[in-house]
Amino acid sequence: MADTATLSLLFLSLATPLFLLALLLGNRKKRLRLPPSPPSLPVIGHLHLFKKPLHRALSSLAAAHGPVLLLRFGSRRVLHVADPAAAEECLSTHDVVFANRPRLPSARYLSNGYTTLGSSSYGPNWRNLRRIATVEVLSAHRLLRSASVRAAEVRDTARRLFVDADSAEASGSRPACADVKARAFELALNVVVRMIAGKRYYGGEESEEAARFREMVHEYFAMHGASNLQDFLPVLGLVDIGGAKRRAVRLSAKRNEWAQRLIDEHRAADDEVRAIRGRTMVGDLLDMQASEPEAYSDKVITALCLSILQAGTDTTSSAIEWGMAEMLNHPATMAKAREEVDKVIGTGRLLEEADLPSLPYLQCIIRETLRLHPIAPLLAPHESSADCTVAGYDIPAGTMLLVNVHSIQRDERLWEEPMRFMPERFEGGKGEGKWMLPFSMGRRGCPGEALGMKVVGLTLGTLVQCFEWSRIGEEEVDMAEGSGLTMPMAVPLEALYWPRAEMASALRAL
């Protein structure tokens, strides 16, 4: 009897503080002021409300329930922000809190275990990669040194278009037809790989290596843009639906082998080969590896190769495609851009990268393109590492953040006629102070912004300078948006073109 009484007292002494703690935590949860949330379903949360493309579906929810929403993507808590003040609060005031990346299962293998620059959470690995990317790879000095690579690739694209136009005229099928999407992707990929390793995989003699590389890249972007419900419903991860995991593991191995092969080739190259190849990112980082082997390890170089390859190709080529599509639908805009180029540069030579600051209207076209068609319409997802407050709401740690820049940059409270393509809205600094964030901001801002803007500006300016362009039919170009982490055109852009007579001699000299 005494033992029973003792056990009872012991149980009460342990249970009472636990009960009080649970009560305290329960009351704390009740006191949290969480953002509004639409009605959800068990297990799947709000997933049933979403149709493709996701940024459009989320914009509709924001219009109905408010610009700051707390949603449930299955097991994950998601903060959706479609308000500029709240977005700036997340990415500026709480920059460090939201500097992490969510560890989505589908990205595990394609990001080498979340170790690439874009996938790594805030910490020593990310800081090292970010420092190397901004100082050693993408700084103003390094970009100036690689200007000849970008010029050569843009001019080679113009040369091949000119040759194809000649062939079309000879066969009686003038004007020629260009697959703008494919040409832009090839150009962007060649620029990036030449900067990384001094190689080019498009436009030259076909090789087995080039074929393997192209297959790898296309497979990556196909998998990268796919919907992955197992990211939000962990039970689905128990079954490898459609063999997605096996494909990701196999593709990850291919990508790592490609990057390591580049490193080994550079390491084994003699002085003559290095001179032919020129200065490259891999070569520079291997030189630094000799003095700081840990900071510039093969693993770090591989992570940077893969990060720049995936971040600098699809995004840049999509911006070129959207820009051309808008100019095809607005011939007066294209004519005004060409008039500016002719006035500043003339027709005796091709546009150069150094000319871009002298072409303000071309820059307005690019800014307006990125306003209407941000390449990452929801930015890359962030995740909070601690509790914080956004727009007066309590946001728990571990919440995934989606900033809907597509919605914000079309907000009629901020922009006059927001759905209209109107580059003039940026002329003379009129767009200064307007909220635009196509490259994000803060610690997770895109370090390749300057590179992307140079490639897009040089490409669009050269295409407008060298060729006349028109739509294939009378109908306007279909501006429907596709799905994916980046925002492709739903219908790949094709257009008719023919060389400008004034530029024939400059084109023949390429």
Secondary structure, DSSP 8 states (H G I E B T S, - for coil): -HHHHHHHHHHHHHHHHHHHHHHHHHHHHHH---------BTTTBTGGG--SSHHHHHHHHHHHH-SEEEEEETTEEEEEE--HHHHHIIIIITTTTT-B----GGGTTTTTTTTSTTT--TTHHHHHHHHIIIIIISSHHHHHHTHHHHHHHHHHHHHHHHHHHHHHHHTT--SEEEEHHHHHHHHHHHHHHHHHHS---SSS---HHHHHHHHHHHHHHHHHTS--GGGT-GGGGGS-GGGHHHHHHHHHHHHHHHHHHHHHHHHH--HHHHHHH-S-HHHHHHHHHTT-TTTT-HHHHHHHHHHHHHHSSHHHHHHHHHHHHHHHH-HHHHHHHHHHHHHHT-SSS---GGGGGG-HHHHHHHHHHHHHS-SSTT-S-EE-SS-EEETTEEE-TT-EEEE-HHHHTT-TTTSSSTTS--GGGGGGGTTTTS---TT--GGGS-TTHHHHHHHHHHHHHHHHHHEEEE-SSSS-----B--SSS--BSS--EEEEEE-GGGHHHHHT-
